[in-house]
Amino acid sequence: MGVITHGAMLARLGRAAVWLLASASLTAAVLAPIPAAAQERPSPTQEPAPSAPPIMRLPGLEVTSSRLPSTPLPASSVPAAVDVIPGAELRATGAPTLQEALRRLPGVTTADQQGNPFQMDLSFRGFQGTSVTGAPQGISVFVDGVRVNEPTVEEINFDLLPLDDIERLELIRGPGAVFGRNTLGGVLNIVTRRGAETREIVPEAEWGSFGRQKYRLRIGGTGGPIDYYVAGTFFSEDGWRDASAGRLGRLFARIGLRQGGTDLSLSYQRAQNRIEQAGSLPESELDQHRTRNFTRGDFFAPLMNAVTLNLKQELDERWALAATLFARTLDSEQFNVNLAGTNTRSFTSTATAGGTVEASHQATPFGRSNRFVLGAEYADGDARVRVFRETSAGEREIDSDVRDGLTTIGAWILNTLDLGRDLLVSGDQVVLTAGARFDYVRHAIGDRTPDPDIPSSAGTHTFMRTTPRFGINYNPTPRLNLYFSFAEGFRAPSFLELTCASPATICPGLQAEAGHSAQLRGRPPRAAMAMARRTPRPLPERRAGRHLLRSAHGYGRALLPERGRHAAPGTRGCAARQSRARRALGQLRLHGGDVP
């Protein structure tokens, strides 16, 4: 056992002290964060307080209540039931047609008479817009301020409307004085797209069942004050029924200038389609297989070209001017197979040109906001319809050849006044709307039908009407809107309806008609406090050439009972009253199995 000296003892104690200090420092460094971490960790029984959801405020709903797209009004200042749908929402539905996209709206229904998705009827408030010739039309459609109801029978070719190029769509229910004739159930007001600030080149392609294909390319952007937008679309499908294929091609281009108080745009649209029409089936065929086509071969082939010039100019702080010039042509071919007789082939050519001008004045008389609109429009159209009887071998014989020179003139006035605020409750608002419109419609019909045994449909027909509009909006809060409105709508017989107004080819119920509409509604909910009354009443009868238009309410329809397939789309409406009674659309064709 060795002896430990005093110096060695001190050296060992010094090394031990250094080791203990180092260990204590390391332990403190490791354990020091543990209490802090324990304090930050929440108790297992205590849940964190939920954060409040972010408040999202939607932009105010604005409506183009005047005839031309101009400075819109808040929906709370419009005495009508209005739906405003951005074009992106329409396309997001995935619907291939405009009618199918609008069917999602309250009170809007569709019906398929033609046997294809492109020519479905659209109805709301008991009135319809359809491509079926001879059906009573009660809906007006405008694209960039241009009326696109066809001049032949006011029908609507929905397949020609640019669904993929819509910027905004407004569905305004009820008669609209500023929108003119045929606006009984309401109006579809379409505003097309323009180039955005971001330059884009977007190719698109879609494929689906039954041979569905869609190819689309759009280019848009801006360069300084100039904006441009060009889009081409091709769509085709075989259809789920026999011989029900459809092919649609469309080109749309628009160039614009925005500088200072000037907004100018020029657009061009071309559409060329071929749509096979399967139609409806007799019950005997439907029970066997619903994909069958009773008369294979029916088709509709339109070619449309349209040019539109739009101008909006701010004259000063209060006055603004809007103007539209347009030219539109449509050439279409309609072929209908007849199992009981000769087939029919019709050729329709229409050309329409005109313009609209509208001035608006914004002021604050007596401290109340007031908007005054004054406008006028003129359009001149030419329409020619030729109908041929055609054998299975392709031999043709002309059945009718009629032509119409259509002149329409309209003038309107509309005033919207913020009548008062804070009247009954704090923050409420009362808005008064009043206006009227005058319409003049003139048909100059010529008849070149070669058969001397058939009475001529030639003659001149003139219709005039002044329709009023009045409404009150009461808005207790920004979220609750109540309104009352009274308005009249005007519908005059169309070109092809008038050609069957002679004693030999009479259409029942053919006359000009005015419809009244009174409404008391609240928004929201839409159905609250709803009252509507429509009382159609005839206009005073007028001498129209050598024909006297006198009959009951309603419009021409085929008198023969039909349980299966309807009369051909190109020959519906004013029915033939005898085997050779000619009308403008040809003869009423009987299909095997239709008539008992």
C-alpha positions as CSV (number, residue, x, y, z in Angstrom):
1,M,0.0,0.0,0.0
2,G,1.6,3.2,-1.1
3,V,1.6,6.5,0.8
4,I,-0.3,9.4,-0.8
5,T,1.5,12.6,-0.4
6,H,-0.2,15.9,0.3
7,G,0.6,17.3,-3.2
8,A,-0.9,14.3,-5.0
9,M,-4.0,14.5,-2.9
10,L,-4.6,18.1,-4.0
11,A,-4.1,17.2,-7.6
12,R,-6.7,14.5,-7.5
13,L,-9.2,16.7,-5.7
14,G,-8.7,19.4,-8.4
15,R,-9.4,16.9,-11.3
16,A,-12.5,15.7,-9.5
17,A,-13.8,19.2,-9.1
18,V,-13.3,19.9,-12.8
19,W,-15.2,16.7,-13.7
20,L,-18.1,17.5,-11.4
21,L,-18.5,21.1,-12.8
22,A,-18.5,19.8,-16.4
23,S,-21.1,17.2,-15.6
24,A,-23.3,19.7,-13.8
25,S,-23.1,22.1,-16.8
26,L,-24.0,19.4,-19.3
27,T,-27.0,18.2,-17.2
28,A,-28.3,21.8,-16.9
29,A,-28.0,22.3,-20.6
30,V,-30.0,19.1,-21.3
31,L,-32.7,19.6,-18.7
32,A,-33.2,23.3,-19.0
33,P,-35.6,23.1,-22.1
34,I,-37.7,20.4,-20.6
35,P,-39.8,22.7,-18.3
36,A,-40.3,25.2,-21.1
37,A,-41.5,22.4,-23.4
38,A,-43.8,21.1,-20.7
39,Q,-45.3,24.6,-20.4
40,E,-45.9,24.9,-24.1
41,R,-47.6,21.5,-24.6
42,P,-51.4,21.9,-24.0
43,S,-53.1,19.8,-21.5
44,P,-54.5,16.6,-23.0
45,T,-58.0,17.5,-21.6
46,Q,-57.9,21.1,-22.9
47,E,-58.6,21.7,-26.7
48,P,-57.5,24.8,-28.4
49,A,-60.2,27.4,-29.0
50,P,-61.4,27.3,-32.6
51,S,-60.5,30.3,-34.8
52,A,-63.4,32.3,-36.3
53,P,-64.0,31.5,-40.0
54,P,-63.0,34.3,-42.4
55,I,-65.8,36.6,-43.5
56,M,-66.3,36.5,-47.2
57,R,-68.3,39.3,-48.7
58,L,-69.7,38.6,-52.2
59,P,-69.8,41.4,-54.7
60,G,-73.1,43.2,-55.3
61,L,-75.3,41.9,-58.0
62,E,-75.7,44.3,-60.9
63,V,-78.1,44.2,-63.8
64,T,-78.1,45.8,-67.2
65,S,-81.7,47.1,-67.0
66,S,-81.4,49.1,-70.2
67,R,-81.6,48.0,-73.8
68,L,-77.9,48.1,-74.4
69,P,-75.0,46.9,-72.2
70,S,-74.1,50.0,-70.3
71,T,-73.6,51.1,-66.7
72,P,-75.5,48.4,-64.7
73,L,-77.8,49.0,-61.8
74,P,-77.8,47.1,-58.5
75,A,-80.4,44.3,-58.5
76,S,-82.1,45.9,-55.6
77,S,-83.1,48.8,-57.9
78,V,-84.6,46.6,-60.6
79,P,-88.3,45.6,-60.1
80,A,-88.0,42.1,-61.6
81,A,-86.8,38.7,-60.8
82,V,-83.2,38.6,-62.1
83,D,-80.5,35.9,-62.4
84,V,-77.0,37.1,-63.3
85,I,-74.6,34.2,-64.2
86,P,-71.0,34.7,-65.0
87,G,-69.8,32.9,-68.1
88,A,-67.3,30.9,-66.0
89,E,-70.1,29.5,-63.9
90,L,-72.1,28.5,-67.0
91,R,-69.1,26.6,-68.4
92,A,-68.3,25.0,-65.0
93,T,-71.6,23.2,-65.1
94,G,-70.2,21.0,-67.9
95,A,-73.4,21.4,-69.8
96,P,-72.9,21.1,-73.6
97,T,-75.7,23.5,-74.4
98,L,-77.0,26.8,-73.0
99,Q,-80.5,25.3,-72.3
100,E,-79.1,22.6,-70.2
101,A,-77.0,25.0,-68.2
102,L,-80.0,27.3,-67.5
103,R,-82.2,24.4,-66.5
104,R,-80.5,24.6,-63.0
105,L,-82.2,28.0,-62.4
106,P,-85.5,28.1,-60.4
107,G,-88.5,27.9,-62.7
108,V,-86.6,27.1,-65.9
109,T,-87.6,24.0,-67.7
110,T,-86.6,22.4,-71.0
111,A,-88.3,20.0,-73.5
112,D,-86.8,18.0,-76.3
113,Q,-89.1,18.0,-79.4
114,Q,-86.3,17.7,-82.0
115,G,-84.5,14.7,-80.6
116,N,-81.1,16.3,-80.0
117,P,-79.6,18.4,-77.2
118,F,-78.9,21.4,-79.3
119,Q,-82.5,22.4,-80.1
120,M,-84.3,21.9,-76.8
121,D,-87.1,24.3,-75.9
122,L,-86.5,26.7,-73.0
123,S,-89.5,27.7,-70.9
124,F,-90.1,29.9,-67.9
125,R,-93.2,31.7,-66.6
126,G,-95.4,29.7,-69.0
127,F,-93.7,31.1,-72.1
128,Q,-91.2,29.3,-74.3
129,G,-88.3,30.0,-76.6
130,T,-87.8,27.3,-79.2
131,S,-86.3,26.5,-82.6
132,V,-89.6,24.8,-83.6
133,T,-91.3,26.7,-86.4
134,G,-94.9,27.6,-85.6
135,A,-94.7,27.4,-81.8
136,P,-95.8,30.6,-79.9
137,Q,-92.6,32.4,-78.9
138,G,-92.6,34.4,-75.8
139,I,-88.9,34.9,-74.9
140,S,-86.4,37.4,-76.5
141,V,-82.7,36.8,-76.7
142,F,-80.0,39.5,-77.2
143,V,-76.3,39.1,-77.8
144,D,-74.3,42.2,-77.2
145,G,-77.4,44.3,-77.6
146,V,-78.5,42.6,-80.9
147,R,-81.8,40.7,-81.1
148,V,-81.2,37.2,-82.4
149,N,-84.8,35.9,-82.6
150,E,-85.1,34.9,-86.3
151,P,-87.3,37.2,-88.5
152,T,-89.2,34.2,-90.0
153,V,-91.3,33.2,-86.9
154,E,-89.3,34.7,-84.0
155,E,-87.7,31.3,-83.3
156,I,-84.5,30.9,-81.4
157,N,-81.7,28.8,-82.8
158,F,-79.9,28.0,-79.5
159,D,-77.2,26.1,-81.4
160,L,-76.0,29.4,-82.8
161,L,-75.4,31.1,-79.4
162,P,-71.8,31.3,-78.3
163,L,-71.9,29.4,-75.0
164,D,-68.1,29.1,-74.6
165,D,-67.6,32.8,-75.3
166,I,-70.2,34.3,-72.8
167,E,-68.8,36.8,-70.3
168,R,-72.1,37.3,-68.5
169,L,-75.7,36.2,-68.9
170,E,-78.8,37.9,-67.4
171,L,-82.1,36.2,-67.2
172,I,-84.8,38.9,-66.6
173,R,-88.2,37.4,-65.9
174,G,-91.5,39.1,-66.9
175,P,-92.4,41.6,-69.7
176,G,-89.6,44.1,-70.4
177,A,-90.7,47.3,-72.0
178,V,-87.3,48.4,-73.1
179,F,-86.6,45.1,-74.8
180,G,-89.4,45.4,-77.3
181,R,-91.7,42.9,-78.9
182,N,-92.0,39.2,-78.0
183,T,-90.7,39.8,-74.5
184,L,-93.7,38.2,-72.7
185,G,-92.0,35.7,-70.4
186,G,-88.7,37.5,-70.1
187,V,-85.4,38.1,-71.8
188,L,-82.0,36.4,-72.1
189,N,-79.4,39.1,-72.3
190,I,-75.9,37.8,-73.3
191,V,-72.6,39.8,-73.1
192,T,-69.7,38.1,-74.8
193,R,-66.1,38.0,-73.7
194,R,-63.2,40.3,-74.4
195,G,-59.5,40.1,-74.0
196,A,-58.2,40.1,-70.4
197,E,-55.1,41.7,-69.1
198,T,-53.3,38.4,-69.0
199,R,-52.3,37.2,-72.5
200,E,-53.3,33.6,-73.0
201,I,-53.3,30.8,-75.5
202,V,-55.5,28.0,-74.3
203,P,-56.1,24.8,-76.3
204,E,-58.8,22.4,-75.0
205,A,-59.9,18.9,-76.0
206,E,-62.7,16.7,-74.7
207,W,-63.8,13.2,-75.5
208,G,-66.8,11.2,-74.3
209,S,-69.4,8.5,-74.9
210,F,-71.3,8.2,-78.2
211,G,-68.5,9.6,-80.2
212,R,-68.5,13.0,-78.4
213,Q,-65.5,15.1,-79.3
214,K,-64.8,18.8,-78.6
215,Y,-61.8,20.8,-79.7
216,R,-61.3,24.4,-78.9
217,L,-58.6,27.1,-79.1
218,R,-58.8,30.6,-77.7
219,I,-56.3,33.4,-77.8
220,G,-56.8,36.7,-75.9
221,G,-55.0,39.6,-74.3
222,T,-54.4,43.3,-74.3
223,G,-51.8,45.6,-75.8
224,G,-52.1,49.1,-74.5
225,P,-55.6,50.3,-74.9
226,I,-56.4,47.5,-77.4
227,D,-57.9,44.2,-76.3
228,Y,-58.4,41.2,-78.5
229,Y,-60.1,37.8,-78.2
230,V,-60.3,35.0,-80.8
231,A,-61.8,31.5,-80.2
232,G,-62.6,28.6,-82.5
233,T,-64.7,25.6,-81.4
234,F,-65.6,22.3,-83.1
235,F,-68.0,19.8,-81.5
236,S,-69.3,16.5,-82.8
237,E,-71.1,13.5,-81.5
238,D,-72.9,10.5,-82.9
239,G,-75.8,10.7,-80.5
240,W,-77.3,7.9,-78.4
241,R,-80.2,7.3,-80.9
242,D,-80.1,6.1,-84.4
243,A,-79.2,8.8,-87.0
244,S,-78.9,11.6,-84.3
245,A,-75.4,12.9,-84.9
246,G,-74.6,16.6,-84.5
247,R,-71.7,18.7,-85.8
248,L,-71.1,22.3,-84.7
249,G,-68.4,24.7,-85.8
250,R,-68.1,28.2,-84.5
251,L,-65.6,31.1,-84.8
252,F,-65.8,34.1,-82.6
253,A,-63.5,37.2,-82.7
254,R,-63.7,40.5,-80.9
255,I,-61.3,43.4,-80.8
256,G,-61.8,46.4,-78.6
257,L,-60.5,49.8,-77.6
258,R,-60.7,51.3,-74.1
259,Q,-59.3,54.8,-73.7
260,G,-60.5,57.7,-71.6
261,G,-64.3,57.7,-71.7
262,T,-64.5,55.6,-74.9
263,D,-65.2,51.9,-75.1
264,L,-65.4,50.6,-78.6
265,S,-65.5,47.0,-79.8
266,L,-66.1,45.1,-83.1
267,S,-67.0,41.4,-83.1
268,Y,-67.5,38.8,-85.7
269,Q,-69.3,35.4,-85.3
270,R,-69.6,32.6,-87.7
271,A,-71.4,29.3,-87.0
272,Q,-71.9,26.4,-89.4
273,N,-73.8,23.3,-88.0
274,R,-75.4,20.1,-89.2
275,I,-77.8,18.6,-86.7
276,E,-79.7,15.4,-87.3
277,Q,-83.2,15.4,-85.8
278,A,-84.5,12.1,-84.4
279,G,-87.7,13.5,-83.2
280,S,-90.2,11.7,-81.0
281,L,-91.3,8.1,-81.4
282,P,-94.8,6.4,-81.6
283,E,-95.5,4.4,-78.5
284,S,-95.3,1.1,-80.4
285,E,-91.7,1.9,-81.4
286,L,-90.8,3.4,-78.1
287,D,-91.8,0.2,-76.2
288,Q,-89.5,-1.8,-78.4
289,H,-86.4,0.3,-78.2
290,R,-86.1,4.0,-77.4
291,T,-82.9,4.5,-79.4
292,R,-84.8,4.0,-82.7
293,N,-85.4,6.8,-85.2
294,F,-88.8,6.6,-86.8
295,T,-87.9,8.7,-89.9
296,R,-84.2,8.6,-90.5
297,G,-82.7,11.4,-92.5
298,D,-84.2,14.6,-90.9
299,F,-81.6,17.3,-90.4
300,F,-81.1,21.0,-90.0
301,A,-78.0,22.8,-91.4
302,P,-77.6,26.5,-90.7
303,L,-74.8,28.9,-91.7
304,M,-74.8,32.2,-89.8
305,N,-72.5,35.2,-90.1
306,A,-72.9,38.3,-87.8
307,V,-70.9,41.5,-87.3
308,T,-71.6,43.8,-84.4
309,L,-70.1,47.2,-83.5
310,N,-70.6,48.4,-79.9
311,L,-69.8,51.9,-78.6
312,K,-70.0,53.4,-75.2
313,Q,-69.0,57.0,-74.8
314,E,-69.0,59.2,-71.7
315,L,-70.0,62.6,-72.8
316,D,-69.5,64.3,-69.5
317,E,-69.9,63.6,-65.8
318,R,-73.7,63.0,-66.2
319,W,-74.4,62.0,-69.8
320,A,-73.3,58.8,-71.5
321,L,-74.1,57.4,-75.0
322,A,-74.3,53.8,-76.1
323,A,-74.8,52.7,-79.7
324,T,-74.9,49.4,-81.6
325,L,-74.7,48.6,-85.3
326,F,-75.1,45.1,-86.6
327,A,-75.5,43.0,-89.7
328,R,-76.6,39.3,-89.6
329,T,-77.2,36.7,-92.3
330,L,-78.6,33.2,-91.9
331,D,-78.9,30.5,-94.6
332,S,-80.4,27.2,-93.5
333,E,-81.5,23.9,-95.0
334,Q,-84.2,21.7,-93.4
335,F,-84.9,18.2,-94.7
336,N,-87.8,16.1,-93.5
337,V,-88.5,12.5,-94.4
338,N,-92.2,11.5,-94.9
339,L,-93.1,7.9,-94.7
340,A,-96.7,8.6,-96.1
341,G,-95.8,10.8,-99.0
342,T,-93.1,12.9,-100.6
343,N,-90.3,14.3,-98.5
344,T,-89.9,18.1,-98.0
345,R,-86.7,20.2,-98.2
346,S,-86.8,23.9,-97.4
347,F,-84.3,26.6,-97.8
348,T,-84.5,29.8,-95.7
349,S,-82.4,32.9,-96.2
350,T,-82.5,35.9,-93.9
351,A,-80.5,39.1,-93.8
352,T,-81.0,41.7,-91.1
353,A,-79.3,45.0,-90.4
354,G,-79.9,47.9,-88.1
355,G,-78.8,49.9,-85.1
356,T,-79.7,51.0,-81.6
357,V,-78.8,54.2,-79.8
358,E,-79.4,54.9,-76.1
359,A,-78.5,58.0,-74.0
360,S,-78.4,57.8,-70.2
361,H,-78.3,60.7,-67.7
362,Q,-77.2,60.3,-64.1
363,A,-78.0,63.1,-61.7
364,T,-79.0,63.8,-58.1
365,P,-82.0,66.1,-58.1
366,F,-82.9,67.2,-54.5
367,G,-80.1,64.9,-53.3
368,R,-81.8,61.8,-54.8
369,S,-79.9,59.6,-57.3
370,N,-81.8,59.5,-60.6
371,R,-81.0,57.6,-63.8
372,F,-82.8,58.6,-67.0
373,V,-82.6,56.5,-70.2
374,L,-83.8,57.4,-73.6
375,G,-83.4,55.1,-76.6
376,A,-84.4,54.2,-80.2
377,E,-83.8,51.4,-82.6
378,Y,-84.3,50.5,-86.2
379,A,-83.9,47.3,-88.1
380,D,-84.6,46.2,-91.6
381,G,-84.8,42.5,-92.6
382,D,-85.4,40.4,-95.6
383,A,-86.5,36.7,-95.4
384,R,-87.2,34.2,-98.1
385,V,-88.5,30.7,-97.6
386,R,-88.7,28.1,-100.4
387,V,-90.2,24.7,-99.8
388,F,-89.8,21.8,-102.2
389,R,-91.5,18.4,-102.4
390,E,-88.9,15.8,-103.0
391,T,-89.1,12.2,-104.0
392,S,-86.9,9.4,-102.8
393,A,-85.0,9.6,-106.1
394,G,-84.1,13.3,-105.4
395,E,-86.5,14.9,-107.9
396,R,-87.9,18.2,-106.6
397,E,-91.0,20.2,-107.2
398,I,-91.5,23.6,-105.7
399,D,-94.4,23.8,-103.2
400,S,-94.1,27.4,-102.0
401,D,-91.9,30.5,-102.4
402,V,-92.6,33.5,-100.1
403,R,-90.6,36.5,-99.1
404,D,-90.9,39.2,-96.5
405,G,-89.5,42.7,-96.0
406,L,-89.6,43.3,-92.3
407,T,-89.3,46.8,-90.8
408,T,-89.2,47.4,-87.1
409,I,-88.9,50.7,-85.2
410,G,-88.8,51.1,-81.4
411,A,-88.5,54.0,-79.0
412,W,-88.4,53.9,-75.2
413,I,-87.9,55.9,-72.1
414,L,-87.1,54.6,-68.6
415,N,-86.4,56.4,-65.3
416,T,-85.1,55.0,-62.1
417,L,-85.3,57.3,-59.0
418,D,-84.0,56.7,-55.5
419,L,-87.1,58.0,-53.9
420,G,-86.0,58.0,-50.2
421,R,-84.0,56.5,-47.5
422,D,-84.5,55.9,-43.7
423,L,-88.3,56.1,-44.2
424,L,-89.6,53.2,-42.0
425,V,-86.5,51.7,-40.5
426,S,-82.9,52.9,-40.4
427,G,-81.0,52.2,-43.6
428,D,-84.0,51.3,-45.8
429,Q,-84.4,52.5,-49.4
430,V,-87.3,53.1,-51.8
431,V,-86.6,53.1,-55.6
432,L,-89.2,54.0,-58.2
433,T,-89.0,52.9,-61.8
434,A,-91.3,54.1,-64.6
435,G,-91.0,53.8,-68.4
436,A,-92.8,53.1,-71.7
437,R,-91.9,51.8,-75.2
438,F,-93.5,52.2,-78.6
439,D,-93.1,49.5,-81.3
440,Y,-93.9,49.6,-85.0
441,V,-93.8,46.4,-87.0
442,R,-94.4,46.2,-90.7
443,H,-94.4,43.1,-92.9
444,A,-94.4,43.4,-96.7
445,I,-95.0,39.8,-98.0
446,G,-94.5,38.7,-101.5
447,D,-95.6,35.3,-102.9
448,R,-94.0,33.6,-105.9
449,T,-95.7,30.2,-105.6
450,P,-96.2,29.0,-109.1
451,D,-99.5,27.0,-108.5
452,P,-102.3,29.3,-109.6
453,D,-104.9,27.3,-107.7
454,I,-103.4,28.3,-104.3
455,P,-104.4,31.7,-103.0
456,S,-101.6,34.3,-102.8
457,S,-100.3,35.3,-99.4
458,A,-99.0,38.6,-100.6
459,G,-99.9,41.6,-98.6
460,T,-98.8,44.3,-96.1
461,H,-99.4,43.9,-92.4
462,T,-98.7,46.7,-89.8
463,F,-98.8,46.5,-86.1
464,M,-98.2,49.2,-83.5
465,R,-98.3,49.1,-79.7
466,T,-97.2,51.2,-76.7
467,T,-96.3,49.2,-73.6
468,P,-95.8,50.7,-70.1
469,R,-93.7,49.6,-67.2
470,F,-93.9,50.7,-63.5
471,G,-92.2,49.3,-60.4
472,I,-91.3,50.1,-56.8
473,N,-88.5,48.5,-54.9
474,Y,-88.4,48.7,-51.1
475,N,-85.2,47.5,-49.5
476,P,-85.5,47.3,-45.6
477,T,-81.9,45.9,-45.5
478,P,-79.2,45.3,-48.1
479,R,-80.0,41.6,-47.9
480,L,-83.8,41.8,-48.1
481,N,-85.5,43.4,-51.2
482,L,-89.2,43.7,-51.9
483,Y,-90.6,44.9,-55.2
484,F,-93.9,45.5,-57.0
485,S,-94.1,45.8,-60.7
486,F,-96.7,46.2,-63.5
487,A,-95.7,45.7,-67.1
488,E,-97.1,44.9,-70.5
489,G,-95.6,42.8,-73.3
490,F,-96.3,42.9,-77.0
491,R,-96.2,40.1,-79.6
492,A,-97.3,40.6,-83.2
493,P,-97.8,37.7,-85.7
494,S,-94.6,36.8,-87.5
495,F,-93.9,36.5,-91.3
496,L,-94.7,32.8,-91.7
497,E,-97.7,33.0,-89.4
498,L,-99.1,35.8,-91.6
499,T,-98.7,33.7,-94.8
500,C,-101.4,31.3,-93.6
501,A,-103.9,34.1,-92.7
502,S,-105.8,34.0,-95.9
503,P,-109.3,32.4,-96.0
504,A,-108.0,29.3,-97.7
505,T,-105.1,28.7,-95.2
506,I,-106.3,30.1,-91.9
507,C,-104.3,29.8,-88.7
508,P,-106.5,29.8,-85.6
509,G,-105.9,32.5,-83.1
510,L,-103.6,34.6,-85.3
511,Q,-103.5,38.1,-84.1
512,A,-101.4,40.6,-82.2
513,E,-101.7,40.3,-78.5
514,A,-100.7,42.2,-75.4
515,G,-100.1,40.5,-72.1
516,H,-100.2,42.2,-68.6
517,S,-98.1,41.1,-65.7
518,A,-98.5,42.3,-62.1
519,Q,-96.0,41.1,-59.5
520,L,-95.3,41.5,-55.8
521,R,-92.2,39.7,-54.7
522,G,-89.5,39.6,-52.1
523,R,-85.9,38.6,-52.3
524,P,-84.9,36.5,-50.5
525,P,-86.6,34.1,-50.3
526,R,-87.6,34.1,-54.0
527,A,-91.0,32.6,-53.4
528,A,-92.1,34.9,-50.6
529,M,-95.0,37.2,-51.2
530,A,-95.5,36.2,-54.8
531,M,-98.5,37.2,-56.9
532,A,-98.6,37.2,-60.6
533,R,-101.4,37.8,-63.1
534,R,-101.3,37.7,-66.8
535,T,-104.3,38.6,-68.9
536,P,-103.7,38.4,-72.6
537,R,-106.0,40.5,-74.6
538,P,-106.2,41.1,-78.3
539,L,-105.2,44.3,-80.0
540,P,-107.7,46.0,-82.2
541,E,-107.9,44.2,-85.5
542,R,-106.3,45.9,-88.5
543,R,-106.7,45.5,-92.2
544,A,-103.6,43.8,-93.4
545,G,-103.5,44.0,-97.2
546,R,-106.6,42.1,-98.3
547,H,-106.6,39.8,-95.2
548,L,-108.5,40.6,-92.0
549,L,-106.8,39.2,-88.9
550,R,-109.7,38.2,-86.5
551,S,-109.8,35.2,-84.2
552,A,-109.5,34.0,-80.6
553,H,-106.4,34.0,-78.4
554,G,-103.6,31.7,-79.2
555,Y,-101.4,30.9,-82.1
556,G,-101.3,28.5,-85.0
557,R,-101.0,24.8,-84.3
558,A,-101.7,21.6,-86.3
559,L,-105.3,20.5,-85.9
560,L,-104.6,16.9,-86.7
561,P,-104.2,14.6,-83.6
562,E,-100.7,13.5,-83.1
563,R,-99.8,10.7,-80.7
564,G,-96.3,10.0,-81.9
565,R,-93.9,12.0,-83.9
566,H,-94.8,15.7,-84.4
567,A,-95.1,17.4,-87.7
568,A,-91.7,18.2,-89.1
569,P,-89.8,21.0,-87.5
570,G,-89.7,22.9,-90.8
571,T,-93.5,22.5,-91.3
572,R,-95.1,22.9,-88.0
573,G,-97.5,25.7,-87.0
574,C,-100.1,26.8,-89.5
575,A,-101.6,23.5,-90.6
576,A,-102.9,22.7,-94.0
577,R,-106.7,22.6,-94.1
578,Q,-107.0,20.5,-97.2
579,S,-104.8,18.1,-99.2
580,R,-103.4,20.9,-101.4
581,A,-103.8,23.9,-99.1
582,R,-100.5,25.5,-99.3
583,R,-98.8,27.5,-96.5
584,A,-95.5,29.2,-96.3
585,L,-93.8,26.3,-94.7
586,G,-95.1,23.6,-97.0
587,Q,-97.7,21.0,-96.4
588,L,-98.4,19.3,-93.1
589,R,-96.9,15.9,-93.5
590,L,-98.5,12.8,-92.0
591,H,-96.2,10.1,-90.7
592,G,-97.2,6.5,-90.6
593,G,-98.8,5.6,-87.3
594,D,-99.4,9.2,-86.3
595,V,-103.0,9.6,-87.3
596,P,-105.6,7.0,-86.4
